[in-house]
Amino acid sequence: MGGKPCIRGMRVTVGMIVEAISAGRTIEQLLADFPYLEEPDIREALAFAASLVQSREIRLAS
């Protein structure tokens, strides 16, 4: 994915999630679109994006 941050090594980027949420998609709709994702994946993607714009360092779950 060109070095973009991805969710759990899948081909779903944080940017895809943030863009979908900003376009009005709900978490439930995203889970239907990407059945291999879980709700915590989406919440972690949003937290990661928020930390980037706030210039904070965060630890990712391993």
Secondary structure, 3 states (H helix, E strand, C coil): CCCCCECCCCCCEHHHHHHHHHCCCCHHHHHHHCCCCCHHHHHHHHHHHHHHHCCCCCCCCC
